[in-house]
């Protein structure tokens, strides 16, 4: 099988997604702990937050593995679409979280 060339743009999107994911993790842990009205809207991640160590392991181990697999299979359109979708979702999540910070003190 022929080796597929790397894609700088896809690598950028993966790094962007991973950094947004880490921001989301620490934002969520802080908000749930210190902001009374804050709630996790993702029901699966809300279950993980019952044991914060699991949430941290997921964000630091499972998500990067999934992103790596998407990149590894980038020759398939569905994998490239997954990379774009992850970047979009995590980017929008972080944008929303940043917009919510001023509401913490209202």
Biotite code that builds the C-alpha atoms (Angstrom):
import biotite.structure as struc

atoms = struc.array([
    struc.Atom([0.000, 0.000, 0.000], chain_id="A", res_id=1, res_name="UNK", atom_name="CA", element="C"),
    struc.Atom([1.307, 3.393, -0.981], chain_id="A", res_id=2, res_name="UNK", atom_name="CA", element="C"),
    struc.Atom([2.168, 5.742, 1.877], chain_id="A", res_id=3, res_name="UNK", atom_name="CA", element="C"),
    struc.Atom([-0.132, 8.730, 2.002], chain_id="A", res_id=4, res_name="UNK", atom_name="CA", element="C"),
    struc.Atom([1.481, 12.182, 2.180], chain_id="A", res_id=5, res_name="UNK", atom_name="CA", element="C"),
    struc.Atom([0.854, 14.260, 5.260], chain_id="A", res_id=6, res_name="UNK", atom_name="CA", element="C"),
    struc.Atom([-1.588, 17.119, 5.203], chain_id="A", res_id=7, res_name="UNK", atom_name="CA", element="C"),
    struc.Atom([-0.531, 20.254, 7.033], chain_id="A", res_id=8, res_name="UNK", atom_name="CA", element="C"),
    struc.Atom([-4.061, 21.619, 7.160], chain_id="A", res_id=9, res_name="UNK", atom_name="CA", element="C"),
    struc.Atom([-5.486, 18.404, 8.644], chain_id="A", res_id=10, res_name="UNK", atom_name="CA", element="C"),
    struc.Atom([-2.677, 18.328, 11.219], chain_id="A", res_id=11, res_name="UNK", atom_name="CA", element="C"),
    struc.Atom([-3.496, 21.949, 12.103], chain_id="A", res_id=12, res_name="UNK", atom_name="CA", element="C"),
    struc.Atom([-7.177, 21.025, 12.551], chain_id="A", res_id=13, res_name="UNK", atom_name="CA", element="C"),
    struc.Atom([-6.256, 18.070, 14.766], chain_id="A", res_id=14, res_name="UNK", atom_name="CA", element="C"),
    struc.Atom([-4.010, 20.193, 16.983], chain_id="A", res_id=15, res_name="UNK", atom_name="CA", element="C"),
    struc.Atom([-6.700, 22.890, 17.123], chain_id="A", res_id=16, res_name="UNK", atom_name="CA", element="C"),
    struc.Atom([-9.298, 20.268, 18.092], chain_id="A", res_id=17, res_name="UNK", atom_name="CA", element="C"),
    struc.Atom([-7.083, 18.774, 20.789], chain_id="A", res_id=18, res_name="UNK", atom_name="CA", element="C"),
    struc.Atom([-6.255, 22.162, 22.321], chain_id="A", res_id=19, res_name="UNK", atom_name="CA", element="C"),
    struc.Atom([-9.932, 23.144, 22.283], chain_id="A", res_id=20, res_name="UNK", atom_name="CA", element="C"),
    struc.Atom([-10.738, 19.824, 23.942], chain_id="A", res_id=21, res_name="UNK", atom_name="CA", element="C"),
    struc.Atom([-8.261, 20.503, 26.735], chain_id="A", res_id=22, res_name="UNK", atom_name="CA", element="C"),
    struc.Atom([-9.627, 24.011, 27.205], chain_id="A", res_id=23, res_name="UNK", atom_name="CA", element="C"),
    struc.Atom([-13.126, 22.523, 27.348], chain_id="A", res_id=24, res_name="UNK", atom_name="CA", element="C"),
    struc.Atom([-12.039, 20.030, 30.003], chain_id="A", res_id=25, res_name="UNK", atom_name="CA", element="C"),
    struc.Atom([-10.483, 22.566, 32.350], chain_id="A", res_id=26, res_name="UNK", atom_name="CA", element="C"),
    struc.Atom([-13.187, 25.156, 31.722], chain_id="A", res_id=27, res_name="UNK", atom_name="CA", element="C"),
    struc.Atom([-15.843, 22.560, 32.552], chain_id="A", res_id=28, res_name="UNK", atom_name="CA", element="C"),
    struc.Atom([-14.055, 21.328, 35.682], chain_id="A", res_id=29, res_name="UNK", atom_name="CA", element="C"),
    struc.Atom([-13.677, 24.898, 36.921], chain_id="A", res_id=30, res_name="UNK", atom_name="CA", element="C"),
    struc.Atom([-17.205, 25.983, 36.045], chain_id="A", res_id=31, res_name="UNK", atom_name="CA", element="C"),
    struc.Atom([-18.902, 22.946, 37.570], chain_id="A", res_id=32, res_name="UNK", atom_name="CA", element="C"),
    struc.Atom([-16.892, 23.361, 40.758], chain_id="A", res_id=33, res_name="UNK", atom_name="CA", element="C"),
    struc.Atom([-17.119, 27.135, 41.255], chain_id="A", res_id=34, res_name="UNK", atom_name="CA", element="C"),
    struc.Atom([-20.072, 28.445, 39.232], chain_id="A", res_id=35, res_name="UNK", atom_name="CA", element="C"),
    struc.Atom([-23.355, 27.468, 40.827], chain_id="A", res_id=36, res_name="UNK", atom_name="CA", element="C"),
    struc.Atom([-25.503, 27.451, 37.704], chain_id="A", res_id=37, res_name="UNK", atom_name="CA", element="C"),
    struc.Atom([-22.949, 25.663, 35.492], chain_id="A", res_id=38, res_name="UNK", atom_name="CA", element="C"),
    struc.Atom([-23.925, 22.240, 34.171], chain_id="A", res_id=39, res_name="UNK", atom_name="CA", element="C"),
    struc.Atom([-22.352, 19.871, 31.665], chain_id="A", res_id=40, res_name="UNK", atom_name="CA", element="C"),
    struc.Atom([-24.703, 19.630, 28.681], chain_id="A", res_id=41, res_name="UNK", atom_name="CA", element="C"),
    struc.Atom([-23.124, 16.493, 27.183], chain_id="A", res_id=42, res_name="UNK", atom_name="CA", element="C"),
    struc.Atom([-24.813, 13.598, 29.050], chain_id="A", res_id=43, res_name="UNK", atom_name="CA", element="C"),
    struc.Atom([-21.937, 11.162, 28.416], chain_id="A", res_id=44, res_name="UNK", atom_name="CA", element="C"),
    struc.Atom([-19.320, 13.596, 29.689], chain_id="A", res_id=45, res_name="UNK", atom_name="CA", element="C"),
    struc.Atom([-21.594, 14.464, 32.628], chain_id="A", res_id=46, res_name="UNK", atom_name="CA", element="C"),
    struc.Atom([-21.347, 10.803, 33.659], chain_id="A", res_id=47, res_name="UNK", atom_name="CA", element="C"),
    struc.Atom([-17.564, 10.935, 33.337], chain_id="A", res_id=48, res_name="UNK", atom_name="CA", element="C"),
    struc.Atom([-17.495, 14.030, 35.553], chain_id="A", res_id=49, res_name="UNK", atom_name="CA", element="C"),
    struc.Atom([-18.829, 11.946, 38.421], chain_id="A", res_id=50, res_name="UNK", atom_name="CA", element="C"),
    struc.Atom([-15.239, 10.717, 38.549], chain_id="A", res_id=51, res_name="UNK", atom_name="CA", element="C"),
    struc.Atom([-13.107, 13.631, 37.282], chain_id="A", res_id=52, res_name="UNK", atom_name="CA", element="C"),
    struc.Atom([-10.082, 11.359, 36.819], chain_id="A", res_id=53, res_name="UNK", atom_name="CA", element="C"),
    struc.Atom([-12.025, 9.457, 34.128], chain_id="A", res_id=54, res_name="UNK", atom_name="CA", element="C"),
    struc.Atom([-12.870, 12.733, 32.414], chain_id="A", res_id=55, res_name="UNK", atom_name="CA", element="C"),
    struc.Atom([-9.206, 13.759, 32.420], chain_id="A", res_id=56, res_name="UNK", atom_name="CA", element="C"),
    struc.Atom([-8.083, 10.353, 31.124], chain_id="A", res_id=57, res_name="UNK", atom_name="CA", element="C"),
    struc.Atom([-10.677, 10.516, 28.366], chain_id="A", res_id=58, res_name="UNK", atom_name="CA", element="C"),
    struc.Atom([-9.555, 13.952, 27.204], chain_id="A", res_id=59, res_name="UNK", atom_name="CA", element="C"),
    struc.Atom([-5.825, 13.161, 27.477], chain_id="A", res_id=60, res_name="UNK", atom_name="CA", element="C"),
    struc.Atom([-5.855, 9.586, 26.118], chain_id="A", res_id=61, res_name="UNK", atom_name="CA", element="C"),
    struc.Atom([-9.022, 8.484, 24.315], chain_id="A", res_id=62, res_name="UNK", atom_name="CA", element="C"),
    struc.Atom([-9.708, 11.637, 22.315], chain_id="A", res_id=63, res_name="UNK", atom_name="CA", element="C"),
    struc.Atom([-6.133, 11.944, 20.974], chain_id="A", res_id=64, res_name="UNK", atom_name="CA", element="C"),
    struc.Atom([-6.280, 8.276, 19.959], chain_id="A", res_id=65, res_name="UNK", atom_name="CA", element="C"),
    struc.Atom([-9.539, 8.890, 18.084], chain_id="A", res_id=66, res_name="UNK", atom_name="CA", element="C"),
    struc.Atom([-8.058, 11.960, 16.388], chain_id="A", res_id=67, res_name="UNK", atom_name="CA", element="C"),
    struc.Atom([-4.978, 9.955, 15.428], chain_id="A", res_id=68, res_name="UNK", atom_name="CA", element="C"),
    struc.Atom([-7.168, 7.245, 13.883], chain_id="A", res_id=69, res_name="UNK", atom_name="CA", element="C"),
    struc.Atom([-9.092, 9.846, 11.903], chain_id="A", res_id=70, res_name="UNK", atom_name="CA", element="C"),
    struc.Atom([-5.812, 11.191, 10.574], chain_id="A", res_id=71, res_name="UNK", atom_name="CA", element="C"),
    struc.Atom([-4.434, 7.724, 9.883], chain_id="A", res_id=72, res_name="UNK", atom_name="CA", element="C"),
    struc.Atom([-7.455, 6.958, 7.682], chain_id="A", res_id=73, res_name="UNK", atom_name="CA", element="C"),
    struc.Atom([-7.589, 10.399, 6.077], chain_id="A", res_id=74, res_name="UNK", atom_name="CA", element="C"),
    struc.Atom([-7.621, 8.826, 2.617], chain_id="A", res_id=75, res_name="UNK", atom_name="CA", element="C"),
    struc.Atom([-11.299, 8.098, 3.271], chain_id="A", res_id=76, res_name="UNK", atom_name="CA", element="C"),
    struc.Atom([-13.680, 11.009, 2.890], chain_id="A", res_id=77, res_name="UNK", atom_name="CA", element="C"),
    struc.Atom([-15.602, 10.106, 6.029], chain_id="A", res_id=78, res_name="UNK", atom_name="CA", element="C"),
    struc.Atom([-12.416, 10.392, 8.133], chain_id="A", res_id=79, res_name="UNK", atom_name="CA", element="C"),
    struc.Atom([-11.616, 13.819, 6.685], chain_id="A", res_id=80, res_name="UNK", atom_name="CA", element="C"),
    struc.Atom([-15.211, 14.868, 7.324], chain_id="A", res_id=81, res_name="UNK", atom_name="CA", element="C"),
    struc.Atom([-14.807, 13.641, 10.922], chain_id="A", res_id=82, res_name="UNK", atom_name="CA", element="C"),
    struc.Atom([-11.720, 15.809, 11.351], chain_id="A", res_id=83, res_name="UNK", atom_name="CA", element="C"),
    struc.Atom([-13.556, 18.861, 10.017], chain_id="A", res_id=84, res_name="UNK", atom_name="CA", element="C"),
    struc.Atom([-16.606, 18.119, 12.180], chain_id="A", res_id=85, res_name="UNK", atom_name="CA", element="C"),
    struc.Atom([-14.549, 17.666, 15.355], chain_id="A", res_id=86, res_name="UNK", atom_name="CA", element="C"),
    struc.Atom([-12.700, 20.933, 14.737], chain_id="A", res_id=87, res_name="UNK", atom_name="CA", element="C"),
    struc.Atom([-15.967, 22.753, 14.115], chain_id="A", res_id=88, res_name="UNK", atom_name="CA", element="C"),
    struc.Atom([-17.738, 21.328, 17.178], chain_id="A", res_id=89, res_name="UNK", atom_name="CA", element="C"),
    struc.Atom([-14.873, 21.901, 19.594], chain_id="A", res_id=90, res_name="UNK", atom_name="CA", element="C"),
    struc.Atom([-14.168, 25.345, 18.143], chain_id="A", res_id=91, res_name="UNK", atom_name="CA", element="C"),
    struc.Atom([-17.798, 26.392, 18.584], chain_id="A", res_id=92, res_name="UNK", atom_name="CA", element="C"),
    struc.Atom([-17.852, 24.933, 22.091], chain_id="A", res_id=93, res_name="UNK", atom_name="CA", element="C"),
    struc.Atom([-14.829, 26.988, 23.127], chain_id="A", res_id=94, res_name="UNK", atom_name="CA", element="C"),
    struc.Atom([-16.247, 30.127, 21.507], chain_id="A", res_id=95, res_name="UNK", atom_name="CA", element="C"),
    struc.Atom([-19.487, 29.623, 23.459], chain_id="A", res_id=96, res_name="UNK", atom_name="CA", element="C"),
    struc.Atom([-17.589, 29.027, 26.696], chain_id="A", res_id=97, res_name="UNK", atom_name="CA", element="C"),
    struc.Atom([-15.521, 32.168, 26.234], chain_id="A", res_id=98, res_name="UNK", atom_name="CA", element="C"),
    struc.Atom([-18.690, 34.173, 25.630], chain_id="A", res_id=99, res_name="UNK", atom_name="CA", element="C"),
    struc.Atom([-20.179, 32.792, 28.866], chain_id="A", res_id=100, res_name="UNK", atom_name="CA", element="C"),
    struc.Atom([-17.331, 33.913, 31.134], chain_id="A", res_id=101, res_name="UNK", atom_name="CA", element="C"),
    struc.Atom([-18.706, 37.478, 31.594], chain_id="A", res_id=102, res_name="UNK", atom_name="CA", element="C"),
    struc.Atom([-22.027, 35.987, 32.729], chain_id="A", res_id=103, res_name="UNK", atom_name="CA", element="C"),
    struc.Atom([-20.365, 34.281, 35.697], chain_id="A", res_id=104, res_name="UNK", atom_name="CA", element="C"),
    struc.Atom([-20.379, 37.516, 37.661], chain_id="A", res_id=105, res_name="UNK", atom_name="CA", element="C"),
    struc.Atom([-23.873, 38.713, 36.775], chain_id="A", res_id=106, res_name="UNK", atom_name="CA", element="C"),
])
